[in-house]
Amino acid sequence: MAAVQLLQKAGKTSLQFGAPLNCGLSLLAQDGAAYRLESINGGIYCDRLLGKTLTAQRSADDLQLRIDGTPLPLLLLHSLPAPASALQGNWRLLAGTSGASRPAALTLKIAATPLAPGAAVATLRYGSPRDCQIEARYAGMRDTTVVLSLGVNDAGYCGRLSDGQAELQPQQDGNVSLQIFDRLGTRADSGTLQRIP
């Protein structure tokens, strides 16, 4: 899944895909509510869409996008920033699973930032033995799950997570279920987060 923004600036319209796709397309108006897709900055995903036709249809607060009649899969499109997440604050991993022989400390800091596609809203910080951190950007919501796109960090373990994804699912006891996926969609870490002061 990737965050998608539909932008209009200076009379030009573009579709911007967040991590892990990281590319953009310009939209050239055609008849009706259809647009022809042209590349702005390359990228494998966007290059495959060149010359195709995009249509947009409003669905509740979001738009449903179709390319040559097929819905865009695994994308979250938003137009206006939402308020800051109710999960803002500091969290630590209580219990989790990972491929490490000894567990690594993990903290998550969620900023009081409005939830807009691509906005930097969180930092995941691993303690010893991993000793790295990675920025997370808001990708959207899937039911009550907050979906974050992970940035790029070539340092140690965080390099494996670059362009991956984190999912935060609030629990009734006030804790949060965390799942972290690498860029291929393989689960790298999971566990329960507890709020800390």
Order of alpha helices (4+ residues) and beta strands (2+ residues): beta-beta-beta-beta-alpha-beta-beta-beta-beta-beta-beta-beta-beta-beta-beta-beta-alpha-beta-beta-beta
